[in-house]
């Protein structure tokens, strides 16, 4: 596997086009998010891996070939594992299409690696089912009650070590988030995570404290952010693991509908 230059990225777009789950990979390929792209050949690739900075990898292409399987295994050993060790991380994830060939390749594991497979889904937004928050909720001067504050978040704030190797324009990359506060204290946030292609973007939602969950704060944060981006012609996508029933319920409540399911392979360094 060789690392491609940006001008060679269009050669591998065909492997990731047409699927919502691949929006993050396409965001890298189209220059909207920093990352590295690898392929078996720059001019006529049959296998490709998109590695989003500070995130995960997307692998696609012909994995039925023994040669390609060997190349991908060597890529893990020579590029991915050393990279994890430099960052002092003990795991990484690879997203693939749902086919037996990927499962057969990864699930037996490798020397020094344990592999765990789980399923995730992408939800597409159905605007007709969306209930926008009533009125414009903003933080008042006293900070009392339940309020929503919109602010910018650095996309790569947790990945300082990797910023030195990327283009300057990505170092200050920000997106908008909606922060729900109770008595002036932030309890939940929903933000665009930076993966955007055309008018689609992925959102992340988090309620910080276990004690504050189940009170509707995540729903308010998500509805506020979705409304903010709808006014700007942007449509959200939702992603969650099959085991996260609370996330599934919230997605359906907000007006999302499942459109794709696929496996994710988590590799843990022993």
Secondary structure, DSSP 8 states (H G I E B T S, - for coil): -EE--GGGGGGGGGGTTT-GGGHHHHHHHTTSS-EEEEES-SSS-SEEEEEETTS-EEEEE--SSHHHHHHHHHHIIIIIHHHHHHTT--EEEEE--S-HHHHHHHTT-BTTEEEEEEEEEEEEE-GGG----SS-----TT--SEEEEEEEEETTTT-HHHHTTS-HHHHT-EEEEEEEEETTEEEEEEEEEEEEETTEEEEEEEES-GGGTTSSHHHHHHHHHHHHHHTTT-EEEEEEETT-HHHHHHHHHHTEEEEEEEEEEEEEE-
